[in-house]
Amino acid sequence: MRCYVEPSPAGGYFVRMRGEAAPVSRHDTEEEAEAAAAAYERGLAREDTADLVALSDGSEVLIRTVQPADKPLFVAGWKHLSGESVRRRFLQPRPALNVHELAFFTEIDHVDHEAIGALDPATGEGVGVARYVREPERPHVAEAAVTVVDAWQHRGLGGKLLRRLCARATENRIRIFTAALLASNEAMLTLFSRLGTVTVTRRDGPTLEIDVELPVEYDTLEHTLREAAAGRVRGRHA
């Protein structure tokens, strides 16, 4: 078993992953912790719902949606991110994810909060993730981000993940991605520009805030209804 349970000094029980300093999750009872550890083990072994995708260098990844049982993948994957990769993602240096952040990043509804992850087929390790989180005040807008571990960068993985995330966003009636980036992060700016029109909405020292207009799927019901309302849809015998 790669995951195990131990008492927390502050009360309750941690689930930990062998070889990792950061806990995966915290639970009130030992029974809850044991059940979570078993779920994580099943998640680490799961491949059946993933798509095998080829990258630009000929390597392959398994891509699927993120699930609650993926917390150990996030814990283990953190050590494969350099300080610079962490800074590009979070705009500043920071320690590993804590148990509350791990819950936020994995316990998602796949509508207002979606995340698409990539696994190394040979090892089962997590190598990248793209996510959006919808803005409650502007439901057609969501903040988006992509992270790829250093050894898998420059292979086209970020673009593959971002395009799948874009498809899920448009299915869920999201029309604009926002993102906060370092101005020097040209790779991410390029990825977003391949999705749609990029507008810089704010500059603050070394950081940029951008809006990205997502491509519209014109065969959607929503578009058909808009066209009908405008009088541009005619019947078959018109």
N, C-alpha and C positions, 0 to 999 in steps of 0.2 A: 504494500500500500504506500503510495506517495504522499497521501494526506493523513494526518493524525490529529488527535484531540489532546489538549492539555488545559489545565485550569488557568484562568486569567488572574493575575495578581490583584486586579480590581474587582474580582467577582465574575462569575459566569465561566465560560469556556471558549478558548480559541480553537479554530481549525488552522493548522499550519501545514506547510508543504516542506518535505524534507529538503534540506540544503538551502532554504530561504529564510532570511531573518524576519521579514514582515509577515504578520498573520494574514490569513485569507479572509476570515470572518470571525465574528464574536457572537455567542449565543448564551441565552439565560440558563439552559439546562444541558447536562451532558448528553441526554437523548437527542435533543435538537442538533447539537454539534456532531454527534455520530451520524445522524441522518444526512446532514449537509456534507460531511466528509465522503460519505458513500455516493452522494450525487455528484460531487466533484470528480470522483474516480470514474464514474460513468461518463461524465463530460469529457474527461481527458482521453477516453478511449473512443469517443464518438467520431465517426467519419462518414456515416451513411447519408447524411443530409447535405453534404458539401459537394460543390462542383469543382472538378479538376480543371484548372485554367493555366494555359501556357503564357509565359512572360517573354519579353523581347529578347532575352539572352538564351532562350530555350529551356530554362528551368520551369518548374511547375509549382503551383500552390493549390491548396484546397480553400475555397471561399464559401462562407456561410454566414448566417446571422449570429450575432452574439447572444448567448444564453446565460442565465444565472450561474450555471455550473462552470462557467469559464473563468471564474475568479482566479484559480491557480495559474492559468495562462497569462493573466495580466501581471501577477506577482513575479512569475519567472521571466516574463518578457522584459520587465523593467531593467534588469541588469544588462540587457543587450542594447540599451539605448545609451549613447554617449551623452556627456553633459551638453554638448551643442545640440543634439537632437531633442533633448528635454527642453532646452531653452527655446528652440524654434516652436515647439508645441505649446508650451505654457508661458512663453515670453519672459521667462526668468528661471534661474536655477531653483530646484525644489527637491525635497526628499521623495522616497517611494510613496506610492498610494497607500492611504490608510484604509481601515475596514469600511468606513463610511463612504469613501470615494469609490472603493471597489464595488460596493452595493449600487451606488449611483450609476456606474459605468456598465454594469451587467444586468441589473434588474430593470428592464426597459419594456415599454408597451408595444414597440415596433410601429407605432403610428405617430405620436407626438415626439417620441425619442426612438431613433433607430440607430443600430450599429452593425456594420458588416465587417467581419474579421477574416484574416487569412492565416492558414496553417502551413507549416513545412510538412509535406507528405511523408518525408523520411523520418522525422523525429516527433511529429505531432505538436511541436512548439508553435506558439503564436508569433507571427512575424509582421503583422500590420493590422490596422483597424481604421475605418472611416465611420464617422457618426454625425448625425444632426440632432439638434434639440430645438423643437418649435418654440417660438416666442408667444407667450400667452396673450399679449396685447395685440399682436399682429399675426394671426394664425396662418397667413400665407407666407410667413417668413420663418426661417430656421437658421440657427448658428451651426456651421459645419466645420469639421476639422479632420485631418488625416495624419496618422502616425505610422511610420514604417521603421523597423529596427535597422540599425546601421548596415548589417551584412546583406540586407535585401533591398537597399536603396539603389537607385539608378538602373532598375530592371523593368520599369513600367508598372510596378505593383500599385503605387499610389494612384495612378490614373485608372487602373482597373477597378480599384475599390471605390474611387470617387464617382465613376460613371454608374456603378451599381447603386450607390447611395442616391445619386440623382434620380434614377429610375424609381426607387422606393419613395422618394420625396414627391415626385410628380403624381404618383399613384395616390398619395395622401394629401393632395391639393396644396402642396407647398410650391411656390413660384419663385422665391428668391432665397438664396443662401447668403448669409453674412459670415464674415470671418475677420478675426484680428490676427495680423501677421507682422513679423519683422519685415521692414522694408527691404532688407537684404535677402529675404527668402524668395529668390527668384523662381526656384523650382515650384513652390506652391502657387505663386502668382501665375505661372505658366499653366499649371494643371487647372486652375479655376478658369482661366481665359479660354481653355478648350471646351468648357461647358457652355459658356455664354458670355454676354457682355459684362465686363467688370467695371464698376464705378468706385472710385476712392471716395468714401464719405467722410473720412477724418484722418488727419495726420497728427501724431503726437510723438515728437522726437523720433526714435528709431522704429516706431510701430505705425501700421496702417490699419484702418478698418475699411472693409470693402463690402459692396453688394454684388452679387452675381445673379443675373437673370437666367433662370433655368429654361432649357428648350421646352416648348409646348408640344405635346403630342396631339396633333390636329384631328385624330380619329376618336378622341375621347367624347363621352356623352356631354361633358360640360361644354366643349367647343360647339357641338351640334346644337345644343340649346341656345347658346349665345347667337349663333348664326340664324337660327329660326326666329329668335326675338328681333333680329335686325332685318328680317324678311329676305335673307339670302339663301334659304333652304327651300327648294321647290319639290313637289311631289314627282313621282316617277312619270306621270302622264302630263305634267305641266307643259 
